[in-house]
Amino acid sequence: MLRFESTAVALENYREECIDMIMIVDDIFKKDSASMKKMEAINRAFGDGIGRAKSTGKDYKEISRSKVRGGCIVTAEHDLNSQQSSALRYVTVKVESDSIDTIELKKFQDDKIISKLQHSFFATLQENFSVL
């Protein structure tokens, strides 16, 4: 999982690592040209199953292409209104604010915080004991 604010190269590199996994890109919060360009690159890669290609080899006459195998979930605060050919490559799932049980959600958020604290505590213990 990474934020949509990441660079286009970071998104591409992370996508290349997500073979047979689900990549989660969080929070398209503004609909500017840079954001839509990143969304289009993600959409085309996963929608068409075609990764980045680059010239390689001694004389740069060989082509190396990355694999695309998996899926991607992108969260956004608004409808993307993509052109038809792009919109046919993704499924929009709208979530209404009243459809979320905030009390239940808080349990998961608290569990995550507690889990991080416990992991940090146990990692510190493990480091201290491994030194002895």
Buried (B, 14 or more C-beta within 10 A) or exposed (E): EEBBBBEEEEBBEBBBEBEEEEBBBBEBEEBEEEBBEBBBBBBBBBBEEEBBEEEEEEEEEEEEEBEBEBEBEBBBEEEBEBEEEBBEBBEEEEEEEEEEEEEEEEEEEEEEEEEEEEEEEEEEEEEEEEEE
